[in-house]
């Protein structure tokens, strides 16, 4: 796995309790296998074998294979959200914050394909995902983006005649569609160029004129 993400391998999502070693091994095994194949092709027996644990131990920490996937995604998203919030500190102006957030989102997809594949391809086809902790963190990220847009409207940087929620959807959808060819065909995503072009198009639509 790339090392854009240096997630804690010993702490829970909240950071208050350490993860047991067996739980860490199981999560790391799934990440390793997801770098090689689709989630549907991975069995719990294969995860256990890769982790060097018994298959029964998986069910001690996770309800099932999909719960394991959701918890792994929750760890990724918690790390990404915390880093995004940290990186935005000290940046003045809503459009500058949006530019940074777009670049960071693209960079994460470009440098950690396991994270990208889980979020873009593997979870949204299952209703249980929308009840998971991972989805709640994704929603927090969406709220962060929407708060920046609302800040821009208040400051007169961003047009007020389009709902911030719609602008948020446009930005997130633009990021994902710009990355799809790279994720599908496993080719390089030129982050700087894509970020520049995407921001040019997006800001042309949302920036207040005059």
C-alpha angles and dihedrals in degrees: 000000000000120000101234084101116058096176120176109261093194105048134073121240091269091047091229100105131037118240116243113252092245092054091050092051092051094050092046091049092055091050090051092050093046088059087062107035147005120283093244091059093055119092129202088240089057091048091051092048092049091047093046093235136111118273090238091063090066089064091049091065103024135039092226142323093291092050087054090052092050093049092049089051090048090057091050093047094046090052093046094047093048091049092046092052090048094048092052093058112109094016111126122211131032095248091052089050091049091050090053093047093049091049092048092049092050091046092053092051092045097049103035109044094173091061091045094048093049093051099039103035114014113047112036095071091066123076091212090067090068089058094048133103088241092062091049090055090048087054090051088054090051090051091051089055092046091050089056090051091049089049089054092051091051091048093049093245096110128047116259098207095078119066112248089230091061092047089051091053091049092052096046092044091049091052093050096045091048089054099042098091091050092048096044097046096030094235131140119289107212095220100188095048095044092047092050094048094042093049091048091055096040096046091049087061102041106030116102112249129225 
